[in-house]
Amino acid sequence: MSDTDIIVIGSGIGGLSCAALLARYGYRVTVCESHTIPGGAAHSFKVDGFKFDSGPSLYSGLSYSPSANPLRQVLDAIGEDVKWANYDTWGCCLPEGEFETKVGGDQFCDVLAQLRGKEAIAQWRSLQKFMEPYSKAATALPVAALRSDLGAALTLGSQSIGLLPHLSRLPKLTGSFSALMDETVTDPFIRNWLEMLCFLLSGLPADATSAAAVSFMFADWYKPNVRLDYPIGGSGALVNALIRGLRKGKGTLRLDTHVEQIIVQKNRALGVKLRDGKAIRAKVAVISNASIWDTLKLLPKDSMPPELVKEKAATPECDSFMHLHLGIDAAGLPKNLACHYIVVNDWELGITSPQNLILISIPSILDPSLAPKGKHVIHAYTPGNEPFDMWEDMDRKSDSYDRLKTERTGMIWRAIRRVIPDIRDRCDVTLAGTPLTHARFLRRHHGTYGPALAAGQASFPGPKTPIKGLLCCGDSTFPGIGLPAVAASGMIAAHTIAPVSKHLKMLKEIGV
Ligand SMILES: Cc1cc2nc3c(=O)[nH]c(=O)nc-3n(C[C@H](O)[C@H](O)[C@H](O)COP(=O)(O)OP(=O)(O)OC[C@H]3O[C@@H](n4cnc5c(N)ncnc54)[C@H](O)[C@@H]3O)c2cc1C
């Protein structure tokens, strides 16, 4: 049995953020990743010279600091960065028509002028004004100061003063966004737009999406002159920056290292047993970056009360994804192609309904190094709206699986055709992914986007578990799904272990 101070199970952005910070604080950290590529849902992979993002395409608040984005705060704390491309324009293919929209300032009003008229513009402006204090409240406390122990009184102490003027907003911030939306917006198009943004943020509609998360987004996207970010080199470049941070300290990343079981004795996590039969002892803690359902599978029987296991296993799940990863010939494509398109087929169906919302990302527009000369990479997907149950019992080698794959990617092809009509004739590489691909390559239970915990009705748990020395981070823990959120969860888990003095020193250094 080898030994280390801390074992992190999984190299998702949550796990790597946690591990890199702990390495910065001087711990010996061993990250055990089951896959041969690090990054979890945010890994990059290469096929025939095309570099694809497995997951995220939308990044913001990362190319400058200090920033309210917790992932930026992690990068600052570990002294790492990536090069960022910036942009502000998305393409939209909506039931109302096809147009471009920009983040930042007032540009959405031009869209509303075209589609809805003066009353809608007035509503949007009053929503922006209405959201201002909520956005200030949501960003008043830097996530980097949070920890899940009494030390929080010290790390949050000086920062809490910034929260005082916003205390009256807190009750609504902890509820769902629809409560705020209902107070200000009646225009059906704006409501549909906001429902869509909520779904992209949380995998849930507005009445289940946290008001704090939307307020945070408003602070980030609708301020003057804001630009969105894309990491040069793809999501893998971001993963590599975190790994560099890990390795600068006493951190090790072990790929192709599947954890079979967490070793628990007398209600304390002592280490992990690997698939190859070897074991690693953790002197300080084991931290699971796997989802709640996948973490439960790693616990020895009887290590937690059965009712608690049952309750945790019953955590509601967001749906999964269908993907197309394409390497295409770019010859003759319009020069003004946007790097992202949002396609909605029918607002009436509801934004969460399967096959209705499709995202198309063409990141090689921002970073040509992702594709061979004269080519583009495309990642088009249905975000968190593909039910797992229709795939559950399928054999991936069967004809019926291939048929269903063809049927369910049909909508994605049709969406891409709205942007690139001859897409089928341009493909050098075509990869179709299903919820089974998702479950298999991301080691995620049911290929789920994450827990479907409705704001105001349920809350994401913190990093601690009933087993001593076992903590969790990632999208099954507070504050939830998405890169900023999982980086925040990684920070909170790391700071729950790290000494307050080191934590305070780091806060001073990164200037938040
Ligand atoms: C298609 C898609 C698009 C997205 N788009 C965006 C976006 O535009 N913007 C945004 O902010 N967010 C986006 N997200 C969400 C974001 O990517 C995820 O919320 C986040 O990356 C999850 O990170 P995590 O650390 O919680 O876990 P994961 O990324 O799931 O990582 C967990 C890791 O643990 C490993 N693991 C599991 N079990 C074991 C085991 N037993 N032993 C060893 N290793 C194990 C897994 O292999 C995996 O690498 C998107 C997600 C997807 C899937």
The ligand as an SDF file (V2000), in Angstrom:
LIG
                    3D

 53 58  0  0  0  0  0  0  0  0999 V2000
  -21.9510   18.4830  -23.2200 C   0  0  0  0  0  0  0  0  0  0  0  0
  -21.7540   19.3770  -22.0270 C   0  0  0  0  0  0  0  0  0  0  0  0
  -21.7120   20.7380  -22.2240 C   0  0  0  0  0  0  0  0  0  0  0  0
  -21.5080   21.5910  -21.1400 C   0  0  0  0  0  0  0  0  0  0  0  0
  -21.4230   22.9270  -21.3620 N   0  0  0  0  0  0  0  0  0  0  0  0
  -21.0510   23.7430  -20.3570 C   0  0  0  0  0  0  0  0  0  0  0  0
  -20.7410   25.1020  -20.6250 C   0  0  0  0  0  0  0  0  0  0  0  0
  -20.8190   25.5540  -21.7650 O   0  0  0  0  0  0  0  0  0  0  0  0
  -20.3390   25.8870  -19.5750 N   0  0  0  0  0  0  0  0  0  0  0  0
  -20.2310   25.3980  -18.2980 C   0  0  0  0  0  0  0  0  0  0  0  0
  -19.8510   26.1390  -17.3880 O   0  0  0  0  0  0  0  0  0  0  0  0
  -20.5210   24.0960  -18.0330 N   0  0  0  0  0  0  0  0  0  0  0  0
  -20.9060   23.2640  -19.0270 C   0  0  0  0  0  0  0  0  0  0  0  0
  -21.1600   21.9410  -18.7870 N   0  0  0  0  0  0  0  0  0  0  0  0
  -21.1400   21.4490  -17.3950 C   0  0  0  0  0  0  0  0  0  0  0  0
  -19.7240   21.1900  -16.8850 C   0  0  0  0  0  0  0  0  0  0  0  0
  -18.9210   20.7000  -17.9150 O   0  0  0  0  0  0  0  0  0  0  0  0
  -19.7920   20.1740  -15.7590 C   0  0  0  0  0  0  0  0  0  0  0  0
  -20.7230   20.6100  -14.7750 O   0  0  0  0  0  0  0  0  0  0  0  0
  -18.4460   19.9940  -15.0880 C   0  0  0  0  0  0  0  0  0  0  0  0
  -17.4030   19.8460  -16.0240 O   0  0  0  0  0  0  0  0  0  0  0  0
  -18.5090   18.7830  -14.1730 C   0  0  0  0  0  0  0  0  0  0  0  0
  -17.3030   18.7080  -13.4790 O   0  0  0  0  0  0  0  0  0  0  0  0
  -17.1020   17.7810  -12.2060 P   0  0  0  0  0  0  0  0  0  0  0  0
  -15.7640   18.1010  -11.6450 O   0  0  0  0  0  0  0  0  0  0  0  0
  -18.2610   17.8670  -11.2990 O   0  0  0  0  0  0  0  0  0  0  0  0
  -17.1820   16.2720  -12.6750 O   0  0  0  0  0  0  0  0  0  0  0  0
  -16.8260   15.4330  -13.9650 P   0  0  0  0  0  0  0  0  0  0  0  0
  -16.4150   16.2950  -15.0750 O   0  0  0  0  0  0  0  0  0  0  0  0
  -17.9390   14.4950  -14.1670 O   0  0  0  0  0  0  0  0  0  0  0  0
  -15.5360   14.6230  -13.5060 O   0  0  0  0  0  0  0  0  0  0  0  0
  -15.5900   13.5180  -12.6570 C   0  0  0  0  0  0  0  0  0  0  0  0
  -14.3820   12.6720  -12.9590 C   0  0  0  0  0  0  0  0  0  0  0  0
  -14.3600   11.5780  -12.0480 O   0  0  0  0  0  0  0  0  0  0  0  0
  -13.8870   10.4310  -12.7430 C   0  0  0  0  0  0  0  0  0  0  0  0
  -14.3230    9.2440  -12.0140 N   0  0  0  0  0  0  0  0  0  0  0  0
  -15.6050    8.8530  -11.7440 C   0  0  0  0  0  0  0  0  0  0  0  0
  -15.6110    7.6970  -11.0580 N   0  0  0  0  0  0  0  0  0  0  0  0
  -14.3070    7.3530  -10.8730 C   0  0  0  0  0  0  0  0  0  0  0  0
  -13.6530    6.2580  -10.2340 C   0  0  0  0  0  0  0  0  0  0  0  0
  -14.3460    5.2950   -9.6280 N   0  0  0  0  0  0  0  0  0  0  0  0
  -12.3080    6.2200  -10.2410 N   0  0  0  0  0  0  0  0  0  0  0  0
  -11.5780    7.2060  -10.8180 C   0  0  0  0  0  0  0  0  0  0  0  0
  -12.1430    8.2590  -11.4660 N   0  0  0  0  0  0  0  0  0  0  0  0
  -13.4890    8.3340  -11.4760 C   0  0  0  0  0  0  0  0  0  0  0  0
  -14.5310   10.5590  -14.1130 C   0  0  0  0  0  0  0  0  0  0  0  0
  -13.8520    9.7770  -15.0730 O   0  0  0  0  0  0  0  0  0  0  0  0
  -14.3940   12.0570  -14.3540 C   0  0  0  0  0  0  0  0  0  0  0  0
  -13.1870   12.3820  -15.0060 O   0  0  0  0  0  0  0  0  0  0  0  0
  -21.3680   21.0570  -19.8390 C   0  0  0  0  0  0  0  0  0  0  0  0
  -21.4120   19.6870  -19.6320 C   0  0  0  0  0  0  0  0  0  0  0  0
  -21.5830   18.8520  -20.7160 C   0  0  0  0  0  0  0  0  0  0  0  0
  -21.6030   17.3700  -20.4860 C   0  0  0  0  0  0  0  0  0  0  0  0
  1  2  1  0
  2  3  1  0
  2 52  2  0
  3  4  2  0
  4  5  1  0
  4 50  1  0
  5  6  2  0
  6  7  1  0
  6 13  1  0
  7  8  2  0
  7  9  1  0
  9 10  1  0
 10 11  2  0
 10 12  1  0
 12 13  2  0
 13 14  1  0
 14 15  1  0
 14 50  1  0
 15 16  1  0
 16 17  1  0
 16 18  1  0
 18 19  1  0
 18 20  1  0
 20 21  1  0
 20 22  1  0
 22 23  1  0
 23 24  1  0
 24 25  2  0
 24 26  1  0
 24 27  1  0
 27 28  1  0
 28 29  2  0
 28 30  1  0
 28 31  1  0
 31 32  1  0
 32 33  1  0
 33 34  1  0
 33 48  1  0
 34 35  1  0
 35 36  1  0
 35 46  1  0
 36 37  1  0
 36 45  1  0
 37 38  2  0
 38 39  1  0
 39 40  1  0
 39 45  2  0
 40 41  1  0
 40 42  2  0
 42 43  1  0
 43 44  2  0
 44 45  1  0
 46 47  1  0
 46 48  1  0
 48 49  1  0
 50 51  2  0
 51 52  1  0
 52 53  1  0
M  END
$$$$
